[in-house]
C-alpha cells in the first residue's frame, strides 16, 4: 500500500540532460576537419590550464618557503661596514659561491686604487699651484681631520633632548672651514713631481671609464651633492626637519628608492666570471674594455709606487688631513694589484668600497654544517640620510637586524651633512630602531665597528673627551671608550624598547676576516635560536 504511494525519484535519463555535458557535447553534423580542429583547441586549453595550475602550486610552495627563510637587515649610516659584513657572511657560510663572485670585484678594486691615486694628484696639483703664487697653503683639512677644536664636541644630554634626530640651531654641528697653519714650512716640490703628475695622467680617463661601468655606486655622497630636502635622520621621519610635508619630487624619488636590487649591474656585466683575464668580457657600457684599463694601470705601476712612497707626498697628505680609508691598504700591494694577471684576494674584496644604492637583496644559501641548504635573505641598505626613507617597507617581516655603528668616528661629521656628528647620528638611528613598535618582535644585534681604527686614532693623541663631553676624565684608551659607548647603546635599548629584549653587542673590525667569521657564527646560532623559539619549535 505504502509502496504504491511512493513518489518517483527524478533521474537524469541520459547524458544530454546534464548542462555541462550539453555544453561539452560536440556540435551536430561535425565534419572530420572541424573535429580535428576542436580537439586541437581543447588540448591547447588543457595545456594552458595545467600550466597555470603548476604555476600556482609553485608560487604557494615558494611563499611557504619564504616564510621559513630568515630575513636579516643590515642597518647603519654610510660607511659603517654593512657591505663588508655582507661579504663576510658570504665568505664564512657560502665559500663556494664567494669564490665564483670574487673575481667580479676586480674592477671595483682597480677603481678604488685609481681614485685614491687621483685624489693624491689633485692635492699635489693644488699645492704646487699655490706654491707658484708664493707661500704655502698646506693646512689641516679640519672638516675631515681628527684634530678639530673642542668646539665641535657634543654631549649625551643634547642627544637625549633630540629623540627624533631633529636639531635646533644651537645643537647643529658647526661646519668647520680649513684653517691655515703658518707654522708649517713650505714643501719644496721638484720637477720630478711634475713629471710624476704627467706620467700618471692616463689614470684620469681610467677612473672615468670605470666610474661609467660601475654606475652611480662609484660616486660618493658629499654635502655639495646632497639635497637637504631629500634627507631624513631616521627611516620613520616624514622629512629632514619634520616641519613640512615632503614635496612631490621627494615623494617620487623615495618611491624609486624602494626598489630591491638583488645584484648590481656591474656584476651582471661581468657574469661573476672566474676565468683568466684573457676570457674576461668587456663592458657593454660605453664600449669599455676592462682589459684595456688593466693595461694602463699596469703600465703606471712604478709611478704609483713612487707617488705613495715619496716623503713630501706623505707629509702633504698628513698636513691636508687626507684620508683614503681602506683603499690606502692597496698601495702596499701595488705590485700585485697593478698586474695584468691580477686576481683579487679575499682581503682585497673585503676592503673594496662601492656605495650601496637603495636596498639590495642577497640570498645567502648555507653550504656547510647542519644549516646546509637553508636560505637567509640579507638586505644591505644605503646608509646616507638621502637613502633612509627606503628602509621602512622592509621592516614588516624582518626576523633580525644587525646594526653597525662605527665607533671610531666620534670626531667626524656626516659626508652629506657636515653639521651632524657621525657617532651622534648612529645613536639617533639606534634610538629610532630599538624604540619602534614595528620592530618589537625583531632580534637586534649591535656591531660597534672599526675598533681597530679607534685604537689608532686614540694612540695618535686625539682626546675623546674633547668631542664627547660626557666622557669626562676617563682614560683615553680604546677599550675604556668602547666599554663606555657600549654601555650607552645598551641603556638606550633597555630604556626605549617597547618590551624587554636581550642586548647583543660586539666590538668588531669587519675587515678582520677570521675574527668576524667567528662572531658571525655566534650571531647565526643566536638568531636561529630566537627564530625557533618564536616558531614554538624549541
Number of C-alpha atoms within 10 A of each C-alpha: 5 5 6 6 7 8 7 6 5 6 7 8 8 8 11 12 11 12 10 10 12 12 10 9 11 12 11 6 7 11 10 9 8 13 13 11 11 14 11 12 12 11 11 12 12 12 12 12 12 12 12 12 12 12 12 12 11 12 12 12 11 12 11 11 12 14 10 14 16 21 20 25 24 22 26 27 26 25 21 24 28 28 26 21 24 19 21 25 22 23 19 21 22 18 16 13 16 18 17 14 17 21 25 23 23 20 23 21 22 24 27 22 25 24 22 20 22 17 15 21 20 13 16 20 15 12 20 20 12 14 17 9 8 10 13 20 22 28 19 23 21 18 21 21 18 21 17 21 12 15 11 20 19 24 15 15 10 13 19 14 12 14 14 18 24 20 18 9 9 8 16 15 18 17 14 17 11 16 14 13 13 12 8 12 11 15 17 9 14 9 8 9 19 13 12 15 19 11 14 21 14 15 19 13 12 22 22 14 20 24 18 16 23 22 15 13 15 20 12 14 18 14 13 10 11 16 13 16 14 20 23 22 27 27 19 16 17 16 22 20 18 14 8 9 11 15 12 9 11 15 14 11 16 18 12 12 19 19 14 18 16 14 11 14 13 20 16 11 17 21 15 19 19 16 11 11 16 9 10 18 15 14 19 12 15 9 10 17 18 20 19 13 22 22 15 18 26 20 17 20 17 13 16 22 15 14 20 17 13 11 11 16 20 15 13 20 20 16 17 20 19 17 15 16 12 14 22 16 14 21 19 13 12 19 15 16 24 24 17 18 15 17 19 20 14 17 12 21 20 25 23 22 22 20 19 23 20 23 24 19 17 18 15 19 17 21 18 13 8 8 13 12 12 15 18 17 17 23 26 27 26 28 24 26 25 23 26 28 27 23 22 13 10 15 18 10 15 19 21 23 22 21 25 26 31 26 25 24 20 21 27 23 24 24 23 21 21 19 20 23 23 25 23 24 22 22 22 20 24 21 23 20 24 24 18 14 13 15 20 16 15 21 21 23 20 22 26 22 23 22 20 17 17 23 16 13 19 17 13 10 11 17 18 25 20 20 22 19 15 15 17 11 9 12 13 17 16 21 13 12 21 19 12 13 16 18 13 14 20 15 12 16 22 17 13 15 18 16 13 11 15 11 15 14 17 16 21 22 21 27 23 15 19 11 12 19 19 12 15 16 13 11 16 14 11 15 20 15 14 16 20 12 11 12 10 8 8 9
